[in-house]
Amino acid sequence: MTVHILLTGASRGIGAAIAATLDAPGIRLATQATTGPLATDFNQPVAAPSLWQRALDALDGRIDVLINNAGVFEATPIDSSDAEWLAGWERTMRINLTAAAELSRLAVLHWQGRESGGRIVNIASRAAHRGDSPAHWHYAASKAGMVAMTKTIARAYAAQGILAFSICPGFTMTGMAEEYLASRGGDKLLADIPLGRVAMPDEVATMARFCALEAPASMTGAVLDVNGASYVR
């Protein structure tokens, strides 16, 4: 049977690499990006339910796998004004965590309604465990929330065949990471990665494909690190 997959954040970087690795026979892929038929601004409260319905329409009423990859990585320095700091916090939380939660809820209800299982793959971050820079409290908190949400879904619905996995990349060679590496002194940050380099998008995509299609059911709830041993648990 063809597997129907909804992937968010497919415009570039990790999302584009995931889309490429899922471009294969036996897979129908609906991709959310900033442009195109499934374009979505997750900063808007009604965005996630609208995307879910449009994706269902595009995939003939059935979604088997949800991959939550959409996210932002925007600095909000502690000495910003109160209003700016709060606005940055709430924007990051809504895009990185709340939208993923809304889509995950709709996915679980969809699978319960048809009495068949499904898979959720959440692209979180090393920051969920290690934290991030002083200007990125909100980013670290959003990714930690995503990991906790994944574990909760896995524990709550495994008996119904609903599986959930988190992937936690460290620095990955995307537009967001390149900018951050440059701003924080790239050589110094690279020295903190025993592998000696940042991850490549296709490495994270390989893990996402595995979780979406191949990971055994007993792996549900797993949090998989892709960070060159820069953070080990």
C-alpha positions as CSV (number, residue, x, y, z in Angstrom):
1,M,0.0,0.0,0.0
2,T,1.2,3.5,-0.8
3,V,2.3,5.5,2.2
4,H,0.8,9.0,2.5
5,I,3.1,11.5,4.2
6,L,2.7,15.1,5.3
7,L,6.0,16.9,5.8
8,T,6.2,20.5,7.1
9,G,9.1,22.9,6.6
10,A,10.2,21.5,3.3
11,S,11.5,24.7,1.7
12,R,15.2,24.2,2.4
13,G,17.8,22.5,4.6
14,I,16.7,19.5,6.5
15,G,13.1,19.6,5.2
16,A,14.2,19.7,1.6
17,A,16.6,16.8,2.2
18,I,13.8,14.8,3.9
19,A,11.5,15.5,0.9
20,A,14.3,14.3,-1.5
21,T,14.8,11.0,0.4
22,L,11.0,10.4,0.4
23,D,10.8,10.9,-3.4
24,A,10.4,7.2,-4.1
25,P,7.9,4.7,-5.4
26,G,5.3,3.7,-2.9
27,I,5.2,7.1,-1.3
28,R,2.9,10.0,-1.8
29,L,4.3,13.2,-0.2
30,A,2.5,16.4,0.6
31,T,4.9,19.1,1.5
32,Q,4.2,22.3,3.4
33,A,6.5,25.2,2.6
34,T,6.4,29.0,2.5
35,T,5.1,28.9,-1.1
36,G,3.0,26.5,-3.2
37,P,-0.4,24.9,-2.7
38,L,0.3,24.0,0.9
39,A,1.9,27.3,1.9
40,T,1.3,28.0,5.5
41,D,2.2,30.7,8.0
42,F,2.4,28.8,11.3
43,N,2.5,32.0,13.3
44,Q,-1.3,32.3,12.6
45,P,-3.6,30.5,15.0
46,V,-5.7,28.8,12.3
47,A,-2.8,27.7,10.2
48,A,-2.2,24.2,11.3
49,P,-5.9,22.9,11.1
50,S,-6.1,24.5,7.6
51,L,-2.9,22.8,6.5
52,W,-4.1,19.4,7.8
53,Q,-7.4,19.7,5.9
54,R,-5.7,20.8,2.7
55,A,-3.1,17.9,3.0
56,L,-5.9,15.4,3.5
57,D,-7.6,16.7,0.4
58,A,-4.4,16.4,-1.6
59,L,-3.8,12.9,-0.3
60,D,-7.3,11.5,-0.9
61,G,-8.4,11.7,2.7
62,R,-5.6,9.6,4.2
63,I,-2.4,10.6,6.0
64,D,-0.2,7.8,7.4
65,V,2.9,9.7,8.6
66,L,3.3,13.2,9.9
67,I,6.8,14.7,9.9
68,N,7.0,18.0,11.9
69,N,10.0,19.8,10.7
70,A,8.9,23.5,10.3
71,G,10.6,25.8,12.7
72,V,12.4,29.1,13.2
73,F,15.7,30.0,14.9
74,E,15.6,33.7,15.7
75,A,17.6,35.5,18.4
76,T,15.8,37.3,21.1
77,P,18.4,38.9,23.4
78,I,17.7,39.2,27.1
79,D,18.1,43.0,26.9
80,S,15.4,43.4,24.3
81,S,12.4,45.4,25.4
82,D,9.8,43.5,27.4
83,A,7.4,43.5,24.4
84,E,10.0,42.4,21.9
85,W,11.3,39.6,24.1
86,L,7.8,38.3,24.7
87,A,6.9,38.6,21.0
88,G,10.0,36.6,20.1
89,W,9.1,33.9,22.7
90,E,5.5,33.5,21.6
91,R,6.4,33.5,17.9
92,T,9.0,30.8,18.3
93,M,6.7,28.7,20.6
94,R,3.8,29.0,18.2
95,I,5.8,28.0,15.1
96,N,8.1,25.4,16.6
97,L,5.9,23.7,19.2
98,T,2.2,24.7,19.1
99,A,1.8,24.1,15.4
100,A,3.4,20.7,15.7
101,A,1.2,19.9,18.6
102,E,-1.9,20.9,16.7
103,L,-0.9,18.7,13.7
104,S,0.0,15.8,16.0
105,R,-3.4,16.0,17.7
106,L,-5.2,16.0,14.4
107,A,-3.1,13.0,13.2
108,V,-3.8,11.0,16.4
109,L,-7.6,11.7,16.0
110,H,-7.4,10.8,12.3
111,W,-5.7,7.4,13.0
112,Q,-8.1,6.7,15.9
113,G,-11.0,7.5,13.6
114,R,-10.0,5.0,11.0
115,E,-8.8,2.4,13.7
116,S,-5.4,2.1,12.2
117,G,-2.0,3.2,13.3
118,G,0.3,6.0,12.1
119,R,3.7,7.6,12.7
120,I,4.8,11.0,13.9
121,V,8.4,12.1,13.4
122,N,9.3,15.3,15.2
123,I,12.5,17.1,14.2
124,A,13.6,18.6,17.5
125,S,17.2,19.7,18.4
126,R,20.2,19.0,20.6
127,A,19.1,22.2,22.3
128,A,16.3,20.2,23.9
129,H,18.9,18.5,26.1
130,R,21.8,20.9,26.2
131,G,20.2,24.3,26.0
132,D,21.2,27.0,23.6
133,S,22.7,30.5,23.6
134,P,21.5,33.3,25.9
135,A,19.5,34.7,23.1
136,H,17.7,31.5,22.3
137,W,15.9,30.5,25.5
138,H,12.7,30.2,23.5
139,Y,14.2,27.9,20.9
140,A,15.6,25.5,23.4
141,A,12.3,25.4,25.4
142,S,10.3,24.8,22.2
143,K,12.4,21.8,21.2
144,A,12.4,20.4,24.8
145,G,8.6,20.7,24.6
146,M,8.6,18.8,21.3
147,V,10.6,15.9,22.8
148,A,8.3,15.7,25.9
149,M,5.3,15.8,23.6
150,T,6.7,13.0,21.5
151,K,7.3,10.8,24.6
152,T,3.8,11.5,25.8
153,I,2.2,10.5,22.5
154,A,4.3,7.4,22.3
155,R,3.2,6.3,25.8
156,A,-0.4,7.2,25.4
157,Y,-1.2,5.6,22.0
158,A,1.3,2.8,21.4
159,A,-1.4,0.2,22.0
160,Q,-3.4,1.7,19.1
161,G,-0.5,1.4,16.7
162,I,0.3,5.1,16.9
163,L,4.1,5.6,17.1
164,A,6.1,8.7,17.7
165,F,9.8,9.5,17.4
166,S,12.0,12.5,18.0
167,I,15.2,13.4,16.1
168,C,17.6,15.8,17.7
169,P,20.2,17.3,15.3
170,G,23.1,19.4,16.5
171,F,24.4,22.0,14.2
172,T,23.3,21.1,10.7
173,M,24.6,22.8,7.5
174,T,21.4,24.8,6.8
175,G,20.9,28.5,6.3
176,M,20.0,28.9,10.0
177,A,23.1,27.1,11.2
178,E,25.5,28.8,8.8
179,E,24.3,32.2,10.1
180,Y,24.6,31.1,13.7
181,L,28.1,29.6,13.3
182,A,29.3,32.8,11.7
183,S,27.9,34.9,14.5
184,R,29.3,32.8,17.3
185,G,32.8,32.1,15.9
186,G,32.6,29.0,13.7
187,D,36.0,27.5,14.6
188,K,35.3,27.6,18.3
189,L,32.0,25.9,17.9
190,L,33.4,23.3,15.6
191,A,36.0,22.5,18.2
192,D,33.2,21.4,20.5
193,I,32.1,18.7,18.0
194,P,34.2,15.6,18.3
195,L,33.4,14.5,14.8
196,G,35.0,17.8,13.6
197,R,32.1,19.0,11.4
198,V,28.4,19.8,11.6
199,A,25.8,17.3,10.4
200,M,24.6,17.4,6.9
201,P,20.9,17.6,6.0
202,D,21.0,14.3,4.2
203,E,22.2,12.6,7.5
204,V,19.2,13.9,9.4
205,A,16.9,13.0,6.4
206,T,18.2,9.4,6.6
207,M,17.1,9.2,10.2
208,A,13.7,10.8,9.4
209,R,13.0,8.3,6.6
210,F,13.9,5.4,8.9
211,C,11.6,6.6,11.6
212,A,8.8,7.3,9.1
213,L,9.0,4.0,7.3
214,E,11.2,1.3,8.8
215,A,11.8,1.8,12.6
216,P,10.4,-1.2,14.6
217,A,7.3,-0.5,16.7
218,S,9.3,-1.1,19.9
219,M,11.3,2.0,19.1
220,T,8.3,4.3,19.7
221,G,9.2,7.1,22.1
222,A,12.9,7.0,21.0
223,V,14.9,10.3,20.9
224,L,17.7,9.9,18.3
225,D,20.7,12.2,18.4
226,V,22.5,13.4,15.2
227,N,25.2,15.7,16.6
228,G,28.6,14.3,16.1
229,A,28.9,13.4,19.8
230,S,28.8,17.0,20.8
231,Y,26.1,16.0,23.3
232,V,25.9,12.4,24.5
233,R,23.3,11.0,27.0
